[in-house]
Amino acid sequence: MDHMTIGKARVLVDLGVVASGGVATLLGAYYLINGSFVWIYALAAVVCLAALRLVRLEISKRLMLALVALFASLAFAEGLLRSLAARDDAPGTARRLYTKGYSETLRRNGGPLGYGPAPGRAVQAWKTVGHERVYDVIYTIDEHAMRRTRGPEQGAGSFLFFGGSYVFGEGIEDEETLPFFFSRELGFRYRVLNLGFSGYGPHQMLRSIEIGLFDDAAAEPVIAAIYVGMPSHVDRLAGKSWWDPFGPRYALSPEGSVAYEGPFLRLPERWVGVYYTLLKTVEVARRSVVIDRTMGLFDGTQRSSDRASVDLYVSVIERSAEILKERYGAALLVLFWDDDGDRSARILRRLEDLGIPYRRVSQFMSADQRMEYRVPEDGHPSAVANAIMAGGLADWTASLAGERQLPE
């Protein structure tokens, strides 16, 4: 056997060893994902160390040695950062390792909003932090692809709820959501539609109103719509959310009008599945503190905190209110999760200048209550928080149903 043949054989052996090591690491990561990225990095280091003794070429040995050092360093850094976060006991200093599971598909990609809940199913949803089950609930999605809210099929009219996971009710049962408690406050006399879904922003609201997405489900007349907003929705509207690559894009013209421009991202159909697989991989990878903090450095440059982005955000809300009034004779009310930041203050000032009625969540709950009444180890509003807010909303909107004066 000549030297060329031997060289090729060694290359093939080295490639086989490296490929086998990669597969072993991925399988190990899959089974350890509920444990800790410390062990995932440590496993990768061990696999590379074993490969170091099997490969034959000098360049392969150097590569394996470099990877051993890299993964060992990552394991040390991951353990150190998690220890510091646990010692500081500071919420948000690191993403706690978690997994989410569903008994069947909840999200359906595509459509005019980019994605949404799959219709006509009851999906068991759970979340595990470490080895502890945080919640285990049922999301019931009706035939109109909306989360079920108790109330009559027709009734005396309809109320619409728009927003993200705070409206949809992530981590809680069907009868613990904000729309449910609002319907209960009104005696279940009205049709209350939950048009929210995890990750949605005001662009999904405006597109739903423009195309009449809820027309088949609503009972006439539409009395009012309630949009539950927050400062982070400015970034969602700007297309900065990795989970919403095909959501509706809006732009503000020099004259101040809002125009729909199609989806955020245009891809050939064959690449859409690949893109979502990549997004899911990134989501899982960011459960590592090291990766999350590294990517967080770039997240900071993605925020849309400038005046133009806030102007677009408020203009989308204003345009939604205009269409609701013109087409349905309905009012748009804003429930805003305010904070002490400048963005929050600017949004509320703009809403007031435009005469768009709003209420701050801080009017209904104190800062301590907002922290206390959350789904444990998750952060979304609990049933208690939703019941409190629903009571305030019912008092505020009662006159729209012809019952009493709307408070100023």
N, C-alpha and C positions, 0 to 999 in steps of 0.2 A: 504494500500500500504506500503510495507516494505521499510526500509532505502536503501537497494540496488537498488530497482526499482526507488526510488526518485533520488538517485545519478546518475543513468544512464540517467534519464530524464533531469536532470540539465546539464549533459555533452552534450546531444544532443541539448538542447536549446542553450547552449553556442556555440557549433560548428555551429549551424544554424545562430546565430547572427554574428559570426566572418565571416562566408562564405558570408552572405548577405552584410556585411560591405565591404568585399573585392571586391565583384561584383560592389557595388555602387561606390567605389573608382575608379575602372578601367573604368567604364562608364563615370564617371565625368572626368577622365583624358583624355578619348577619345574626349570629347566635348570641353575640355579646352586646347587641345594640341596646338591650334593656339594662345592661349593667353599667359600664363606664368606658368612655373613650380612652382612659388610662390603659385599660387592658387591651383595647384594640390596637393602640400604638405599640404596647409592649409585645403583643402577639406578632405584629409586623416586624419588629426588631428581631425577635427570635427566629422567624421564618427566614429573614435575610441573613442572619448569622449561620443558620444551617445551610443556606444556599452558598454562602461564602466557602464552605468546606467542600462543596460539590462541583462548583464551576471550575473550568480548566484554564481559560484565557486570563491573562493578566488584567486586561481592561474590565473584564467581568468581575474579577475579584475586587478591583478598586471601586467599581460601582456598588457592589454589595456592601463593602465596608462603609462607604459613604451613607448608604441607606440605613445601615445599622445605627450609625451615629445620629442620623436625622430622626428616626423613629424613637430611639431612646431619649433624645432631647425633647421630643414632643410629648412623650409619656411623662417625663419629669415636669415639664411646663404645665401640662394639663392637670396633673395632681396638685401642683403648687397653687395654680390659680383657683381651682375648686376649693382647696383648703382655706385660702384667704377669703374667698367669697362666703364660705360657711362660717368662718370666724367673725367676719364683719357683720354677718346676718343682715346684709343690705339687699332689699329686693331690687332686682334688675341688674345686680353686678355681674351675674352670669345666668345664662339660660340653664335651668335645671333640665337634666336629661329626661325626656319624656317620649312616649309613643302614643299615637292615636289609632284607633281601630274602628271599623264599621262592619256590620254584618253583611251589607251589600253596598253597591255603589251609591254614594250620596251625591257627588258632584257630576254634572254632565257638562262637558266642554262644548263650546260653540254657541250659536244663537246670537241674537242681536245685542245681548249684554256681555258677551264673551264667554260666560259660563253661568251655571245656576244649578239649583237642586233638580235631581231627576224626579219626574212626577210619579204619583201613584204608588208610593211605597212607605213602609214603616221601617226605618233603619235604626238598629241598635248601635249607639255610639259610645265609646269609652275612651278614657285617657288614663295613662299610667305614668306616674312620676317615680323614677327609680323602679322599685318593685311595689309601689303603693298605688292602688286604684283610686283615682281622684273622683271620677264620676262614671256612671254607667246608666245611660238614659235612652229614651226612644225619641227619634225625630220622625213625626208623621207628616209626610208630604202629600198634599192632595193632588187631584187630577190637573189642577192649574199650575202645578210646580210651585206651590206656596205652602209654608208650614201651617198646619191646621190650627185654627183658632175657633174656639167654641162660639156659636152664634147662629142665628137663623139663616137659611139659604137666601131669603129675600129681606124680610124685615122692613124697617122704616127708612132705610138708607144705608150708606156705606162710609166707613172711615178707612183710610189707607195709611199704612206704616211703611216708610222707606228707611234704609240704613244698612249697616253691616251686621256683624255677629251679635252686637248688643240688641238689635231688633230681632234677628232670627232666633236668638236664645241659645247660644253655644254653651253646652255643658249642663243644661237644665231640661226638664220635661216640658211637654206641650202646654201643660196648664200651669207653667211658671214663667212664661214669657211676658214681656211688656204688653204686646197686643192682647194677650189673653186677659191679664188683669184689667186692662182698659175696657175690654168688652164686658167683664164682670161688673166694673164700676157703673156701666151704663145699663145694667140689668139684662145683658145678653139680648137687647132689643134690636141691635144694629149689626150689619154685616161688617166685620173688622178683618181686613186683609193684611197678612204679614208678607210684605214684598221684600223683606230684608234677606240677606244671605252673607255668610262669612266673607269678609274682604271687600264687600261692595262699598261704593262711595256715591257722591251726588251725580256722577255721570251715568250710573245705572238708573238712578231715579229719573233724570231728565229723559233718557232714552225710552224708559218704560212709559212715561207720560206722552212723549211724542208719537209713539206707535200704538198707544192704547193697549198696552200689554195685558192690562187687568180688566178690560171691558167685559169680557165674557164672564168674569167671576164676580164683578161688583153688582150690588143691588142699587137701583136708582132711588133717590138721587145720591151722588157722591157729595157728602157733607163737607168733609175736610180731609187733608192729607197731613201726616205728621212725619217730618224728617228728623231723625236722630243723628246729629252731626258731632264732629270733634275736630280738633286742630289737625290731626294726622290725615284727615280726608283730603286736605289740600294736596298732599303728595300722591294720594291715590288718583285724584283727578288729573294730575300731571303725568300719569303713566309710570310712576316710580315704584310700583308694587310688582315684585317678581311673580306673584301668583295670578296676576291679571294682565297677561301680555296682549290679549285680544279684546279687551274692554273698549267701550266707545270713547273715541277721542273728540274733545271739543276745543275750539280755539276762539279767542276774542278778537274781533275785527277792530280796526282803528276807530270805527264809529261806535264801538261798544256793544255790538250785537254778538250773540253766541251762535256758532255754527258747528254742526256735526261734520267730522272729516273722515269717518270710517273707524276701523279698529286701530289701536295703538301700533300693532305690529302686523305686517302682511307677510305671510309665508305660504309657499306651496303646500297643498293639503298633505302631501306625503311626509313633510317635515314637522307637522304639528305634533304628532305623537312623540317624535324624538325630542322636540323642545320641552314638552311637559315632563318627559322622563328626566331630562337634565334638571328641570326646576325641582322635581322631587328629590333628586340626588343632592342638590344644594341645600334643600330644607333639612334633610337628615344630617348632612355634614355640619351644619351650623349648630347642631346640638353639642358639638365640641366647643369648649370655651376658647381654645386657641384659634380655631377657624372662625368662630363667631366674632371674636374681637379683631381679628385681622380683617375680615370682611367689613366689620363695623367702621373701620377707618375710611373705607370707600363709601359706605352708606352716608356718612356725614356730607360727602360732596354731592349726594343725590337729592338732598332735601330741597324742596321748593319753598323757601322761606321768604322770597322776595315779594315785593308789593304786587307785581303783575300776576303772580300765581294766586295770591289772595283775592285779587280783583276778579280773576277767572272763576274762582270758587264761589264767590258771592253772586257773580253774574249768572252762573248756572242755577243757583237757588232761585234767583229772581226770575229767570226765564221759566223755570218749572212752575213758579207761582202764577205767572202770566197765562201759561197754557191751561193750567187747572181752572183758572177763573174764566177764561174765554170758552173753553170747551165743556166744562162741567159745572160752572158756577160755584166752584169749591175753593176754599181757602187753603193756603199752605202755612203750616205752623212749624216752627223749628224748636226742637228740644236739644240744647247744646251742652255737651260735656266740657265745660269751661275749666281752665286752669289759670295759673298765675303768669303764663307766658305772654310775650308780646303778640304772637300770632293770634291767640285767642281773643285778646283785647281788640285787635284791629278788625277781626271778623265781626265781633259783636257791634262795634261802632258802625261798620258798614251796613249791617242788617238794620240797625236803628235808623240810619240816614235814609235808607230805602223804604222804610215803613213796613218791613217784613216782621210780623209778630214772632217773638221768640221768648223762650224761658230758659234760664240757666239751670243746670242740674243742681248747682249749689244753692238754688232757691228752695229745693225740696229736701236735700240731704247735706249734712255737714261734711267737712273733709274727713273726719273720723268715721262717719257712717259709710262714706264712699269707699273707704279702705276696708272696713269691716264686712260690709254686705257684698262680698264677692265670692264666686265659686272658689273653694280652697285650692291653692297651688295652681291657679289658672288665671284669675284676674277679671273674668267677665262678671257682669252683674248677677247677683243671686236672685232667687224668688223674692226675698225680702226687699231688696232694692227696687225691683220691678213693681212690686205692690205699692211702695211708697210713691214712686214716680207716676204710676197710673192714677193714683188718687189725685195728685196735683194736676195731671193732664185732664182728667175728667171734669174737675171744677173749672178749669180754664176754657175747655171747649164746649161746655154744656149749652151755652147760649146759641151755638151754631146748630144745635139740634132743636132749638126753639124752647129751651127750658129756663135759662136765666141769663142775666147780663154778663157779657164777657168782661172780665176785670182788665183794667188799664195797666 
